[in-house]
Amino acid sequence: MEEIIFPNQIRMIRRTRGKTMKEIASVLNVSLSAISKIEKGYRRIDEKQLAQIAQFLDCPKESIFVVEQTSQP
């Protein structure tokens, strides 16, 4: 499976849903350190993990991505 690394909004979404890093780590079967790195965009996740995160946070996968605004002249 292809790995995905990206600036993301996982931490913000997780917090607004009242979820903990421990809960999401349990869902993905990874360490708290790994979740911290994922949330900061330093650690790669695969498509399956992205789907698991989106399902756990009850949000579409697309809402996890950070969309940078294009600068206007």
C-alpha positions in Angstrom: 0.0 0.0 0.0 1.2 3.5 -0.8 2.2 5.6 2.2 0.7 9.1 2.7 2.4 11.9 4.5 0.8 15.3 4.6 0.0 18.4 6.7 -3.2 17.4 8.4 -6.0 18.4 10.7 -6.2 15.2 12.7 -5.3 16.8 16.0 -7.9 19.6 15.6 -10.6 17.1 14.5 -9.7 14.7 17.3 -9.9 17.4 19.9 -13.3 18.8 18.7 -14.7 15.2 18.8 -13.4 14.8 22.4 -11.1 11.9 21.5 -7.7 11.2 23.0 -4.4 10.3 21.5 -4.6 7.1 23.4 -7.9 6.2 21.8 -6.7 6.8 18.3 -3.4 5.0 19.0 -5.5 2.0 20.1 -7.6 2.1 16.9 -4.4 2.2 14.7 -2.5 -0.2 17.0 0.5 2.2 17.2 2.2 4.1 20.0 1.3 7.6 21.4 4.6 8.8 19.9 3.5 7.6 16.5 0.2 9.4 16.8 2.0 12.6 17.8 4.2 12.3 14.7 1.2 11.5 12.5 -0.7 14.6 13.8 2.4 16.8 13.1 2.7 15.4 9.6 6.1 13.8 10.4 5.1 10.2 10.2 3.6 8.5 7.2 0.3 6.6 7.2 -1.1 4.3 4.6 -4.5 4.4 3.0 -5.9 1.9 5.4 -4.8 3.9 8.4 -6.3 7.1 6.8 -9.6 5.3 6.4 -9.4 4.1 10.1 -8.7 7.6 11.3 -11.6 9.0 9.3 -14.0 6.4 10.5 -12.9 6.8 14.2 -13.2 10.6 14.0 -16.5 10.3 12.0 -15.4 12.6 9.2 -14.7 12.3 5.5 -11.1 11.5 4.6 -11.0 14.8 2.6 -11.6 16.9 5.7 -8.3 15.6 7.2 -6.2 17.2 4.6 -4.9 20.7 4.9 -5.8 22.7 1.9 -3.4 25.6 1.3 -4.8 28.8 -0.1 -3.3 29.9 -3.3 -1.8 33.4 -3.0 -3.6 36.0 -5.0 -1.7 38.8 -6.8 
